[in-house]
């Protein structure tokens, strides 16, 4: 897969109805070999690795924002499709963004996923 380095690299890890997987902005499934060059984590790390167990079982939409290795991660419990306790959505975009910027970019890059949320995505630090 070719990544356009002129644009932010955006990845969504979660479900589109067929299991939790990594996806690009066109919601194509990504394998490890498809990840962007110099991507700092395995797909396994995206599978809940940015949320604590209490957060995974917690209130949907209470999001954790993480900045590391030149990337910003937004992760939160999401049972909008898969109703099991560990279900979540994790978004990763290269660059450093604040909560409002990340939320706006995720909804722009992944509108089909974002529109299914029936809960507000909020910064867990403010709850």
BALUM-834560 format. One record per atom (N, C-alpha, C): residue in three letters; chain; x, y, z. Coordinates in steps of 0.001 Angstrom, whole numbers. Each point is the difference from the previous one (the first is absolute). Example, Ala and Ser with C-alpha at 12.3 -4.5 7.8 and 13.67 -1.06 7.14 Angstrom:
BALUM-834560
<bavo: ALA | marke: A | xx: 13190 | yy: -5690 | zz: 7800>
<bavo: ALA | marke: A | xx: -890 | yy: 1190 | zz: 0>
<bavo: ALA | marke: A | xx: 900 | yy: 1200 | zz: 0>
<bavo: SER | marke: A | xx: -350 | yy: 1050 | zz: -720>
<bavo: SER | marke: A | xx: 820 | yy: 1190 | zz: 60>
<bavo: SER | marke: A | xx: -770 | yy: 1090 | zz: 730>
END
This chain:
BALUM-834560
<bavo: UNK | marke: A | xx: 850 | yy: -1172 | zz: 0>
<bavo: UNK | marke: A | xx: -850 | yy: 1172 | zz: 0>
<bavo: UNK | marke: A | xx: 897 | yy: 1236 | zz: 0>
<bavo: UNK | marke: A | xx: -348 | yy: 957 | zz: -836>
<bavo: UNK | marke: A | xx: 748 | yy: 1252 | zz: -64>
<bavo: UNK | marke: A | xx: -698 | yy: 1042 | zz: 869>
<bavo: UNK | marke: A | xx: 758 | yy: 656 | zz: 855>
<bavo: UNK | marke: A | xx: -526 | yy: 1061 | zz: 858>
<bavo: UNK | marke: A | xx: 406 | yy: 1329 | zz: -590>
<bavo: UNK | marke: A | xx: -898 | yy: 951 | zz: -29>
<bavo: UNK | marke: A | xx: 256 | yy: 1342 | zz: -502>
<bavo: UNK | marke: A | xx: 580 | yy: 829 | zz: 1139>
<bavo: UNK | marke: A | xx: 1292 | yy: 256 | zz: -59>
<bavo: UNK | marke: A | xx: 663 | yy: 729 | zz: 1080>
<bavo: UNK | marke: A | xx: -353 | yy: 1481 | zz: 31>
<bavo: UNK | marke: A | xx: -715 | yy: 485 | zz: -1013>
<bavo: UNK | marke: A | xx: -415 | yy: 1403 | zz: -3>
<bavo: UNK | marke: A | xx: -1216 | yy: 222 | zz: 904>
<bavo: UNK | marke: A | xx: -684 | yy: -1076 | zz: 350>
<bavo: UNK | marke: A | xx: -1181 | yy: 78 | zz: 854>
<bavo: UNK | marke: A | xx: 307 | yy: -620 | zz: 1361>
<bavo: UNK | marke: A | xx: -757 | yy: 362 | zz: 1021>
<bavo: UNK | marke: A | xx: 159 | yy: -728 | zz: 1263>
<bavo: UNK | marke: A | xx: -311 | yy: -1476 | zz: -201>
<bavo: UNK | marke: A | xx: 753 | yy: -844 | zz: 642>
<bavo: UNK | marke: A | xx: -244 | yy: -1433 | zz: -68>
<bavo: UNK | marke: A | xx: -1004 | yy: -342 | zz: 1086>
<bavo: UNK | marke: A | xx: -1156 | yy: -478 | zz: -375>
<bavo: UNK | marke: A | xx: -1088 | yy: -255 | zz: 936>
<bavo: UNK | marke: A | xx: -357 | yy: -1481 | zz: -5>
<bavo: UNK | marke: A | xx: -89 | yy: -582 | zz: 1199>
<bavo: UNK | marke: A | xx: -334 | yy: -1409 | zz: 160>
<bavo: UNK | marke: A | xx: -1100 | yy: -116 | zz: 1046>
<bavo: UNK | marke: A | xx: -954 | yy: -862 | zz: -272>
<bavo: UNK | marke: A | xx: -1067 | yy: -313 | zz: 953>
<bavo: UNK | marke: A | xx: 123 | yy: -1464 | zz: 364>
<bavo: UNK | marke: A | xx: 38 | yy: -299 | zz: 1297>
<bavo: UNK | marke: A | xx: -77 | yy: -1381 | zz: 455>
<bavo: UNK | marke: A | xx: -1323 | yy: -163 | zz: 724>
<bavo: UNK | marke: A | xx: -801 | yy: -905 | zz: -500>
<bavo: UNK | marke: A | xx: -1300 | yy: -271 | zz: 591>
<bavo: UNK | marke: A | xx: -767 | yy: -893 | zz: -944>
<bavo: UNK | marke: A | xx: -1304 | yy: -48 | zz: 170>
<bavo: UNK | marke: A | xx: -796 | yy: -877 | zz: -846>
<bavo: UNK | marke: A | xx: -883 | yy: 788 | zz: -954>
<bavo: UNK | marke: A | xx: -157 | yy: -555 | zz: -1161>
<bavo: UNK | marke: A | xx: -985 | yy: 494 | zz: -956>
<bavo: UNK | marke: A | xx: -1095 | yy: -1052 | zz: -161>
<bavo: UNK | marke: A | xx: -14 | yy: -942 | zz: 928>
<bavo: UNK | marke: A | xx: -1008 | yy: -1053 | zz: -2>
<bavo: UNK | marke: A | xx: 556 | yy: -1393 | zz: -206>
<bavo: UNK | marke: A | xx: 1287 | yy: -90 | zz: -274>
<bavo: UNK | marke: A | xx: 604 | yy: -1315 | zz: -260>
<bavo: UNK | marke: A | xx: 1261 | yy: -224 | zz: 831>
<bavo: UNK | marke: A | xx: -63 | yy: 369 | zz: 1254>
<bavo: UNK | marke: A | xx: 1137 | yy: -177 | zz: 901>
<bavo: UNK | marke: A | xx: 835 | yy: 1259 | zz: 107>
<bavo: UNK | marke: A | xx: 780 | yy: 76 | zz: 1067>
<bavo: UNK | marke: A | xx: 869 | yy: 1165 | zz: 225>
<bavo: UNK | marke: A | xx: 1275 | yy: -156 | zz: -824>
<bavo: UNK | marke: A | xx: 254 | yy: 1004 | zz: -840>
<bavo: UNK | marke: A | xx: 1156 | yy: -32 | zz: -874>
<bavo: UNK | marke: A | xx: 477 | yy: 1428 | zz: -249>
<bavo: UNK | marke: A | xx: 1216 | yy: 113 | zz: -535>
<bavo: UNK | marke: A | xx: 525 | yy: 1302 | zz: -421>
<bavo: UNK | marke: A | xx: -537 | yy: 309 | zz: -1394>
<bavo: UNK | marke: A | xx: -312 | yy: 1292 | zz: -220>
<bavo: UNK | marke: A | xx: -543 | yy: 450 | zz: -1282>
<bavo: UNK | marke: A | xx: 649 | yy: 1319 | zz: -402>
<bavo: UNK | marke: A | xx: 120 | yy: 220 | zz: -1312>
<bavo: UNK | marke: A | xx: 431 | yy: 1310 | zz: -483>
<bavo: UNK | marke: A | xx: -1230 | yy: 894 | zz: -136>
<bavo: UNK | marke: A | xx: 173 | yy: 1212 | zz: -499>
<bavo: UNK | marke: A | xx: -1095 | yy: 968 | zz: -66>
<bavo: UNK | marke: A | xx: -1100 | yy: -405 | zz: -980>
<bavo: UNK | marke: A | xx: 266 | yy: -957 | zz: -873>
<bavo: UNK | marke: A | xx: -1036 | yy: -536 | zz: -884>
<bavo: UNK | marke: A | xx: -638 | yy: -1261 | zz: 600>
<bavo: UNK | marke: A | xx: 345 | yy: -264 | zz: 1260>
<bavo: UNK | marke: A | xx: -473 | yy: -1165 | zz: 759>
<bavo: UNK | marke: A | xx: 430 | yy: -1330 | zz: -613>
<bavo: UNK | marke: A | xx: 1134 | yy: 26 | zz: -710>
<bavo: UNK | marke: A | xx: 606 | yy: -1249 | zz: -472>
<bavo: UNK | marke: A | xx: 766 | yy: -604 | zz: 1163>
<bavo: UNK | marke: A | xx: -114 | yy: -1310 | zz: 158>
<bavo: UNK | marke: A | xx: 698 | yy: -691 | zz: 1077>
<bavo: UNK | marke: A | xx: 1503 | yy: 66 | zz: -227>
<bavo: UNK | marke: A | xx: 732 | yy: 164 | zz: 1102>
<bavo: UNK | marke: A | xx: 1457 | yy: 86 | zz: -53>
<bavo: UNK | marke: A | xx: 621 | yy: -1164 | zz: 756>
<bavo: UNK | marke: A | xx: 963 | yy: -635 | zz: -613>
<bavo: UNK | marke: A | xx: 836 | yy: -1000 | zz: 669>
<bavo: UNK | marke: A | xx: 1283 | yy: 709 | zz: 446>
<bavo: UNK | marke: A | xx: 810 | yy: -685 | zz: 781>
<bavo: UNK | marke: A | xx: 1272 | yy: 608 | zz: 461>
<bavo: UNK | marke: A | xx: 810 | yy: 529 | zz: -1183>
<bavo: UNK | marke: A | xx: 55 | yy: -753 | zz: -1077>
<bavo: UNK | marke: A | xx: 808 | yy: 410 | zz: -1170>
<bavo: UNK | marke: A | xx: -553 | yy: 1247 | zz: -697>
<bavo: UNK | marke: A | xx: -1266 | yy: 349 | zz: 284>
<bavo: UNK | marke: A | xx: -639 | yy: 1158 | zz: -623>
<bavo: UNK | marke: A | xx: 161 | yy: 1290 | zz: 794>
<bavo: UNK | marke: A | xx: 548 | yy: -90 | zz: 1184>
<bavo: UNK | marke: A | xx: 96 | yy: 1181 | zz: 855>
<bavo: UNK | marke: A | xx: 988 | yy: 1001 | zz: -596>
<bavo: UNK | marke: A | xx: -170 | yy: 1290 | zz: 340>
<bavo: UNK | marke: A | xx: 888 | yy: 1025 | zz: -563>
<bavo: UNK | marke: A | xx: 1464 | yy: -253 | zz: 369>
<bavo: UNK | marke: A | xx: 911 | yy: 496 | zz: -826>
<bavo: UNK | marke: A | xx: 1420 | yy: -115 | zz: 344>
<bavo: UNK | marke: A | xx: 278 | yy: 640 | zz: 1359>
<bavo: UNK | marke: A | xx: 831 | yy: -627 | zz: 773>
<bavo: UNK | marke: A | xx: 419 | yy: 483 | zz: 1322>
<bavo: UNK | marke: A | xx: -1166 | yy: 97 | zz: 998>
<bavo: UNK | marke: A | xx: -1066 | yy: -755 | zz: -245>
<bavo: UNK | marke: A | xx: -1097 | yy: -16 | zz: 972>
<bavo: UNK | marke: A | xx: 524 | yy: -627 | zz: 1286>
<bavo: UNK | marke: A | xx: -172 | yy: 660 | zz: 1157>
<bavo: UNK | marke: A | xx: 707 | yy: -417 | zz: 1208>
<bavo: UNK | marke: A | xx: -595 | yy: -1187 | zz: 774>
<bavo: UNK | marke: A | xx: -1162 | yy: -508 | zz: -396>
<bavo: UNK | marke: A | xx: -618 | yy: -1080 | zz: 763>
<bavo: UNK | marke: A | xx: -455 | yy: -1135 | zz: -905>
<bavo: UNK | marke: A | xx: -264 | yy: -1139 | zz: 617>
<bavo: UNK | marke: A | xx: -647 | yy: -1092 | zz: -710>
<bavo: UNK | marke: A | xx: -1503 | yy: 242 | zz: 36>
<bavo: UNK | marke: A | xx: -707 | yy: -680 | zz: -851>
<bavo: UNK | marke: A | xx: -1461 | yy: 84 | zz: 27>
<bavo: UNK | marke: A | xx: -517 | yy: -480 | zz: 1353>
<bavo: UNK | marke: A | xx: 686 | yy: -975 | zz: 603>
<bavo: UNK | marke: A | xx: -399 | yy: -491 | zz: 1322>
<bavo: UNK | marke: A | xx: -18 | yy: 1101 | zz: 1053>
<bavo: UNK | marke: A | xx: 909 | yy: 943 | zz: -71>
<bavo: UNK | marke: A | xx: 17 | yy: 1123 | zz: 948>
<bavo: UNK | marke: A | xx: -1241 | yy: 873 | zz: -185>
<bavo: UNK | marke: A | xx: -480 | yy: 127 | zz: -1229>
<bavo: UNK | marke: A | xx: -1193 | yy: 803 | zz: -255>
<bavo: UNK | marke: A | xx: -1261 | yy: -661 | zz: 558>
<bavo: UNK | marke: A | xx: 76 | yy: -1292 | zz: 239>
<bavo: UNK | marke: A | xx: -1159 | yy: -751 | zz: 486>
<bavo: UNK | marke: A | xx: -128 | yy: 129 | zz: 1519>
<bavo: UNK | marke: A | xx: -333 | yy: 1195 | zz: 447>
<bavo: UNK | marke: A | xx: -222 | yy: 237 | zz: 1422>
<bavo: UNK | marke: A | xx: 1230 | yy: 418 | zz: 772>
<bavo: UNK | marke: A | xx: 1150 | yy: 68 | zz: -652>
<bavo: UNK | marke: A | xx: 1244 | yy: 314 | zz: 692>
<bavo: UNK | marke: A | xx: 126 | yy: 1430 | zz: 496>
<bavo: UNK | marke: A | xx: -905 | yy: 870 | zz: -433>
<bavo: UNK | marke: A | xx: 28 | yy: 1388 | zz: 463>
<bavo: UNK | marke: A | xx: -1097 | yy: 289 | zz: 1020>
<bavo: UNK | marke: A | xx: -685 | yy: -1055 | zz: 438>
<bavo: UNK | marke: A | xx: -1045 | yy: 133 | zz: 1020>
<bavo: UNK | marke: A | xx: 266 | yy: -969 | zz: 1141>
<bavo: UNK | marke: A | xx: -261 | yy: 427 | zz: 1211>
<bavo: UNK | marke: A | xx: 96 | yy: -895 | zz: 1139>
<bavo: UNK | marke: A | xx: -1232 | yy: -905 | zz: 24>
<bavo: UNK | marke: A | xx: 66 | yy: -1090 | zz: 728>
<bavo: UNK | marke: A | xx: -1156 | yy: -896 | zz: 101>
<bavo: UNK | marke: A | xx: -1237 | yy: 732 | zz: 517>
<bavo: UNK | marke: A | xx: 121 | yy: 832 | zz: 1055>
<bavo: UNK | marke: A | xx: -1205 | yy: 737 | zz: 421>
<bavo: UNK | marke: A | xx: -565 | yy: 885 | zz: -1116>
<bavo: UNK | marke: A | xx: 867 | yy: 595 | zz: -798>
<bavo: UNK | marke: A | xx: -481 | yy: 852 | zz: -1092>
<bavo: UNK | marke: A | xx: -701 | yy: -834 | zz: -1071>
<bavo: UNK | marke: A | xx: 540 | yy: -1185 | zz: -294>
<bavo: UNK | marke: A | xx: -627 | yy: -874 | zz: -990>
<bavo: UNK | marke: A | xx: -1401 | yy: -414 | zz: 422>
<bavo: UNK | marke: A | xx: -205 | yy: -131 | zz: 1303>
<bavo: UNK | marke: A | xx: -1304 | yy: -410 | zz: 524>
<bavo: UNK | marke: A | xx: -837 | yy: 1205 | zz: 406>
<bavo: UNK | marke: A | xx: 525 | yy: 1192 | zz: -176>
<bavo: UNK | marke: A | xx: -639 | yy: 1211 | zz: 504>
<bavo: UNK | marke: A | xx: -1027 | yy: 602 | zz: -935>
<bavo: UNK | marke: A | xx: -230 | yy: 1267 | zz: 216>
<bavo: UNK | marke: A | xx: -1006 | yy: 746 | zz: -746>
<bavo: UNK | marke: A | xx: 452 | yy: 210 | zz: -1442>
<bavo: UNK | marke: A | xx: -875 | yy: -305 | zz: -919>
<bavo: UNK | marke: A | xx: 315 | yy: 212 | zz: -1408>
<bavo: UNK | marke: A | xx: 293 | yy: 1479 | zz: -249>
<bavo: UNK | marke: A | xx: 1032 | yy: 241 | zz: -796>
<bavo: UNK | marke: A | xx: 320 | yy: 1355 | zz: -400>
<bavo: UNK | marke: A | xx: 922 | yy: 763 | zz: 925>
<bavo: UNK | marke: A | xx: 310 | yy: -539 | zz: 1186>
<bavo: UNK | marke: A | xx: 971 | yy: 672 | zz: 877>
<bavo: UNK | marke: A | xx: 1384 | yy: -306 | zz: -553>
<bavo: UNK | marke: A | xx: 540 | yy: 942 | zz: -739>
<bavo: UNK | marke: A | xx: 1183 | yy: -231 | zz: -821>
<bavo: UNK | marke: A | xx: 1300 | yy: 362 | zz: 703>
<bavo: UNK | marke: A | xx: 1014 | yy: -776 | zz: -291>
<bavo: UNK | marke: A | xx: 1365 | yy: 267 | zz: 453>
<bavo: UNK | marke: A | xx: 789 | yy: 495 | zz: -1198>
<bavo: UNK | marke: A | xx: 728 | yy: 1068 | zz: 190>
<bavo: UNK | marke: A | xx: 850 | yy: 581 | zz: -1036>
<bavo: UNK | marke: A | xx: 1447 | yy: -280 | zz: 378>
<bavo: UNK | marke: A | xx: 759 | yy: -541 | zz: -943>
<bavo: UNK | marke: A | xx: 1395 | yy: -337 | zz: 242>
<bavo: UNK | marke: A | xx: 855 | yy: 595 | zz: -1102>
<bavo: UNK | marke: A | xx: 1121 | yy: 610 | zz: 378>
<bavo: UNK | marke: A | xx: 989 | yy: 506 | zz: -955>
<bavo: UNK | marke: A | xx: 1281 | yy: -804 | zz: 197>
<bavo: UNK | marke: A | xx: 463 | yy: -646 | zz: -1055>
<bavo: UNK | marke: A | xx: 1238 | yy: -758 | zz: 96>
<bavo: UNK | marke: A | xx: 566 | yy: -283 | zz: -1389>
<bavo: UNK | marke: A | xx: 1315 | yy: 26 | zz: -106>
<bavo: UNK | marke: A | xx: 706 | yy: -335 | zz: -1242>
<bavo: UNK | marke: A | xx: -458 | yy: 837 | zz: -1201>
<bavo: UNK | marke: A | xx: -481 | yy: 1227 | zz: 243>
<bavo: UNK | marke: A | xx: -433 | yy: 845 | zz: -1096>
<bavo: UNK | marke: A | xx: -1402 | yy: -305 | zz: -511>
<bavo: UNK | marke: A | xx: -763 | yy: -742 | zz: 777>
<bavo: UNK | marke: A | xx: -1365 | yy: -368 | zz: -362>
<bavo: UNK | marke: A | xx: -944 | yy: 411 | zz: 1131>
<bavo: UNK | marke: A | xx: -1271 | yy: 177 | zz: -332>
<bavo: UNK | marke: A | xx: -1034 | yy: 244 | zz: 1002>
<bavo: UNK | marke: A | xx: -1009 | yy: -1138 | zz: -72>
<bavo: UNK | marke: A | xx: -361 | yy: -520 | zz: 1161>
<bavo: UNK | marke: A | xx: -933 | yy: -1124 | zz: 107>
<bavo: UNK | marke: A | xx: -1221 | yy: 460 | zz: 791>
<bavo: UNK | marke: A | xx: -1180 | yy: -287 | zz: -515>
<bavo: UNK | marke: A | xx: -1263 | yy: 253 | zz: 689>
<bavo: UNK | marke: A | xx: -691 | yy: -1353 | zz: 128>
<bavo: UNK | marke: A | xx: -240 | yy: -440 | zz: 1233>
<bavo: UNK | marke: A | xx: -575 | yy: -1326 | zz: 229>
<bavo: UNK | marke: A | xx: -1104 | yy: 72 | zz: 1041>
<bavo: UNK | marke: A | xx: -1058 | yy: -773 | zz: -215>
<bavo: UNK | marke: A | xx: -1124 | yy: -8 | zz: 943>
<bavo: UNK | marke: A | xx: -827 | yy: -1270 | zz: -162>
<bavo: UNK | marke: A | xx: -710 | yy: -361 | zz: 1074>
<bavo: UNK | marke: A | xx: -938 | yy: -1115 | zz: -56>
<bavo: UNK | marke: A | xx: -1089 | yy: 328 | zz: -1003>
<bavo: UNK | marke: A | xx: -333 | yy: -988 | zz: -821>
<bavo: UNK | marke: A | xx: -1009 | yy: 194 | zz: -1047>
<bavo: UNK | marke: A | xx: -728 | yy: -1323 | zz: -196>
<bavo: UNK | marke: A | xx: -1227 | yy: -56 | zz: 448>
<bavo: UNK | marke: A | xx: -804 | yy: -1203 | zz: -181>
<bavo: UNK | marke: A | xx: -1160 | yy: 255 | zz: -975>
<bavo: UNK | marke: A | xx: 214 | yy: 895 | zz: -956>
<bavo: UNK | marke: A | xx: -1056 | yy: 358 | zz: -950>
<bavo: UNK | marke: A | xx: -287 | yy: -1117 | zz: -1007>
<bavo: UNK | marke: A | xx: 965 | yy: -861 | zz: -255>
<bavo: UNK | marke: A | xx: -198 | yy: -1136 | zz: -910>
<bavo: UNK | marke: A | xx: 175 | yy: -1305 | zz: 765>
<bavo: UNK | marke: A | xx: 1122 | yy: -147 | zz: 662>
<bavo: UNK | marke: A | xx: 307 | yy: -1189 | zz: 806>
<bavo: UNK | marke: A | xx: -301 | yy: 358 | zz: 1449>
<bavo: UNK | marke: A | xx: -956 | yy: -668 | zz: 594>
<bavo: UNK | marke: A | xx: -488 | yy: 381 | zz: 1324>
<bavo: UNK | marke: A | xx: 778 | yy: -617 | zz: 1153>
<bavo: UNK | marke: A | xx: 1067 | yy: -718 | zz: -293>
<bavo: UNK | marke: A | xx: 792 | yy: -619 | zz: 1063>
<bavo: UNK | marke: A | xx: 826 | yy: 1053 | zz: 746>
<bavo: UNK | marke: A | xx: 346 | yy: -277 | zz: 1266>
<bavo: UNK | marke: A | xx: 659 | yy: 1002 | zz: 854>
<bavo: UNK | marke: A | xx: 1318 | yy: 572 | zz: -530>
<bavo: UNK | marke: A | xx: 827 | yy: -759 | zz: -697>
<bavo: UNK | marke: A | xx: 1308 | yy: 506 | zz: -433>
<bavo: UNK | marke: A | xx: -31 | yy: 732 | zz: -1333>
<bavo: UNK | marke: A | xx: -1155 | yy: 194 | zz: -562>
<bavo: UNK | marke: A | xx: -85 | yy: 637 | zz: -1311>
<bavo: UNK | marke: A | xx: 391 | yy: 1472 | zz: 93>
<bavo: UNK | marke: A | xx: 732 | yy: 443 | zz: -985>
<bavo: UNK | marke: A | xx: 531 | yy: 1366 | zz: 34>
<bavo: UNK | marke: A | xx: 284 | yy: 496 | zz: -1400>
<bavo: UNK | marke: A | xx: 221 | yy: 1286 | zz: -105>
<bavo: UNK | marke: A | xx: 502 | yy: 631 | zz: -1218>
<bavo: UNK | marke: A | xx: 1295 | yy: 715 | zz: 344>
<bavo: UNK | marke: A | xx: 986 | yy: -167 | zz: -846>
<bavo: UNK | marke: A | xx: 1289 | yy: 670 | zz: 159>
<bavo: UNK | marke: A | xx: 364 | yy: 645 | zz: -1327>
<bavo: UNK | marke: A | xx: 301 | yy: 1282 | zz: 51>
<bavo: UNK | marke: A | xx: 393 | yy: 763 | zz: -1178>
<bavo: UNK | marke: A | xx: 1432 | yy: 464 | zz: 176>
<bavo: UNK | marke: A | xx: 778 | yy: -76 | zz: -1072>
<bavo: UNK | marke: A | xx: 1402 | yy: 406 | zz: 47>
<bavo: UNK | marke: A | xx: 278 | yy: 887 | zz: -1211>
<bavo: UNK | marke: A | xx: 544 | yy: 1183 | zz: 254>
<bavo: UNK | marke: A | xx: 363 | yy: 915 | zz: -1085>
<bavo: UNK | marke: A | xx: 1400 | yy: 535 | zz: 275>
<bavo: UNK | marke: A | xx: 834 | yy: 9 | zz: -1041>
<bavo: UNK | marke: A | xx: 1357 | yy: 514 | zz: 214>
<bavo: UNK | marke: A | xx: -42 | yy: 1498 | zz: 214>
<bavo: UNK | marke: A | xx: 822 | yy: 466 | zz: 926>
<bavo: UNK | marke: A | xx: 16 | yy: 1405 | zz: 395>
<bavo: UNK | marke: A | xx: -480 | yy: 132 | zz: 1436>
<bavo: UNK | marke: A | xx: 65 | yy: 1211 | zz: 512>
<bavo: UNK | marke: A | xx: -421 | yy: 273 | zz: 1375>
<bavo: UNK | marke: A | xx: -1206 | yy: 924 | zz: -25>
<bavo: UNK | marke: A | xx: -1100 | yy: -477 | zz: 588>
<bavo: UNK | marke: A | xx: -1267 | yy: 729 | zz: -34>
<bavo: UNK | marke: A | xx: -617 | yy: 33 | zz: 1385>
<bavo: UNK | marke: A | xx: -769 | yy: 1043 | zz: 285>
<bavo: UNK | marke: A | xx: -723 | yy: 34 | zz: 1271>
<bavo: UNK | marke: A | xx: -1302 | yy: -797 | zz: -162>
<bavo: UNK | marke: A | xx: -771 | yy: -83 | zz: 1079>
<bavo: UNK | marke: A | xx: -1195 | yy: -824 | zz: -10>
<bavo: UNK | marke: A | xx: -1003 | yy: 459 | zz: -1063>
<bavo: UNK | marke: A | xx: -285 | yy: 1286 | zz: -55>
<bavo: UNK | marke: A | xx: -982 | yy: 517 | zz: -963>
<bavo: UNK | marke: A | xx: 451 | yy: -234 | zz: -1440>
<bavo: UNK | marke: A | xx: 1283 | yy: 217 | zz: -273>
<bavo: UNK | marke: A | xx: 518 | yy: -221 | zz: -1349>
<bavo: UNK | marke: A | xx: -112 | yy: -1479 | zz: -379>
<bavo: UNK | marke: A | xx: 369 | yy: -861 | zz: 920>
<bavo: UNK | marke: A | xx: -20 | yy: -1435 | zz: -284>
<bavo: UNK | marke: A | xx: -1430 | yy: -479 | zz: -233>
<bavo: UNK | marke: A | xx: -907 | yy: 450 | zz: 827>
<bavo: UNK | marke: A | xx: -1402 | yy: -384 | zz: -156>
<bavo: UNK | marke: A | xx: -527 | yy: 458 | zz: -1370>
<bavo: UNK | marke: A | xx: 305 | yy: 1222 | zz: -386>
<bavo: UNK | marke: A | xx: -440 | yy: 527 | zz: -1297>
<bavo: UNK | marke: A | xx: 620 | yy: -778 | zz: -1155>
<bavo: UNK | marke: A | xx: 1281 | yy: -299 | zz: 105>
<bavo: UNK | marke: A | xx: 672 | yy: -727 | zz: -1079>
<bavo: UNK | marke: A | xx: -523 | yy: -1428 | zz: -118>
<bavo: UNK | marke: A | xx: -237 | yy: -659 | zz: 1114>
<bavo: UNK | marke: A | xx: -514 | yy: -1375 | zz: -42>
<bavo: UNK | marke: A | xx: -1382 | yy: -40 | zz: -639>
<bavo: UNK | marke: A | xx: -850 | yy: 953 | zz: 358>
<bavo: UNK | marke: A | xx: -1343 | yy: 19 | zz: -588>
<bavo: UNK | marke: A | xx: 55 | yy: 356 | zz: -1485>
<bavo: UNK | marke: A | xx: 1010 | yy: 764 | zz: -408>
<bavo: UNK | marke: A | xx: 151 | yy: 351 | zz: -1407>
<bavo: UNK | marke: A | xx: 561 | yy: -1177 | zz: -805>
<bavo: UNK | marke: A | xx: 1011 | yy: -664 | zz: 531>
<bavo: UNK | marke: A | xx: 645 | yy: -1091 | zz: -724>
<bavo: UNK | marke: A | xx: -812 | yy: -1292 | zz: 32>
<bavo: UNK | marke: A | xx: -808 | yy: -182 | zz: 1033>
<bavo: UNK | marke: A | xx: -767 | yy: -1243 | zz: 152>
<bavo: UNK | marke: A | xx: -1487 | yy: 298 | zz: 245>
<bavo: UNK | marke: A | xx: -650 | yy: 705 | zz: -916>
<bavo: UNK | marke: A | xx: -1391 | yy: 420 | zz: 241>
<bavo: UNK | marke: A | xx: -973 | yy: -1167 | zz: 155>
<bavo: UNK | marke: A | xx: 214 | yy: -1092 | zz: -722>
<bavo: UNK | marke: A | xx: -914 | yy: -1144 | zz: 94>
<bavo: UNK | marke: A | xx: 41 | yy: -630 | zz: 1384>
<bavo: UNK | marke: A | xx: 1159 | yy: -12 | zz: 606>
<bavo: UNK | marke: A | xx: 125 | yy: -542 | zz: 1357>
<bavo: UNK | marke: A | xx: -567 | yy: 1008 | zz: 991>
<bavo: UNK | marke: A | xx: 396 | yy: 1235 | zz: -123>
<bavo: UNK | marke: A | xx: -342 | yy: 1029 | zz: 983>
<bavo: UNK | marke: A | xx: -1510 | yy: 220 | zz: 97>
<bavo: UNK | marke: A | xx: -713 | yy: -94 | zz: -1123>
<bavo: UNK | marke: A | xx: -1433 | yy: 288 | zz: 20>
<bavo: UNK | marke: A | xx: -816 | yy: -1062 | zz: 730>
<bavo: UNK | marke: A | xx: 566 | yy: -1157 | zz: 264>
<bavo: UNK | marke: A | xx: -748 | yy: -1043 | zz: 714>
<bavo: UNK | marke: A | xx: -14 | yy: 212 | zz: 1512>
<bavo: UNK | marke: A | xx: 870 | yy: 877 | zz: 512>
<bavo: UNK | marke: A | xx: 69 | yy: 225 | zz: 1446>
<bavo: UNK | marke: A | xx: -1266 | yy: 690 | zz: 483>
<bavo: UNK | marke: A | xx: -611 | yy: -582 | zz: 990>
<bavo: UNK | marke: A | xx: -1193 | yy: 587 | zz: 623>
<bavo: UNK | marke: A | xx: 361 | yy: 561 | zz: 1373>
<bavo: UNK | marke: A | xx: 1273 | yy: 250 | zz: 190>
<bavo: UNK | marke: A | xx: 526 | yy: 561 | zz: 1234>
<bavo: UNK | marke: A | xx: 964 | yy: 1113 | zz: -378>
<bavo: UNK | marke: A | xx: 219 | yy: 894 | zz: 935>
<bavo: UNK | marke: A | xx: 954 | yy: 1092 | zz: -222>
<bavo: UNK | marke: A | xx: 1408 | yy: -511 | zz: 309>
<bavo: UNK | marke: A | xx: 950 | yy: 333 | zz: -841>
<bavo: UNK | marke: A | xx: 1398 | yy: -310 | zz: 279>
<bavo: UNK | marke: A | xx: 572 | yy: 1184 | zz: 768>
<bavo: UNK | marke: A | xx: 409 | yy: -264 | zz: 1240>
<bavo: UNK | marke: A | xx: 488 | yy: 1050 | zz: 887>
<bavo: UNK | marke: A | xx: 1372 | yy: -353 | zz: 545>
<bavo: UNK | marke: A | xx: 735 | yy: 996 | zz: 373>
<bavo: UNK | marke: A | xx: 1329 | yy: -174 | zz: 583>
<bavo: UNK | marke: A | xx: -164 | yy: -575 | zz: 1403>
<bavo: UNK | marke: A | xx: 520 | yy: -1189 | zz: 228>
<bavo: UNK | marke: A | xx: -143 | yy: -665 | zz: 1297>
<bavo: UNK | marke: A | xx: 606 | yy: 817 | zz: 1136>
<bavo: UNK | marke: A | xx: 945 | yy: 878 | zz: -305>
<bavo: UNK | marke: A | xx: 625 | yy: 824 | zz: 1043>
<bavo: UNK | marke: A | xx: -958 | yy: 1046 | zz: 541>
<bavo: UNK | marke: A | xx: -1093 | yy: 268 | zz: -717>
<bavo: UNK | marke: A | xx: -941 | yy: 1031 | zz: 439>
<bavo: UNK | marke: A | xx: -1275 | yy: -576 | zz: 602>
<bavo: UNK | marke: A | xx: -95 | yy: -1324 | zz: 39>
<bavo: UNK | marke: A | xx: -1218 | yy: -637 | zz: 515>
<bavo: UNK | marke: A | xx: 87 | yy: -171 | zz: 1506>
END
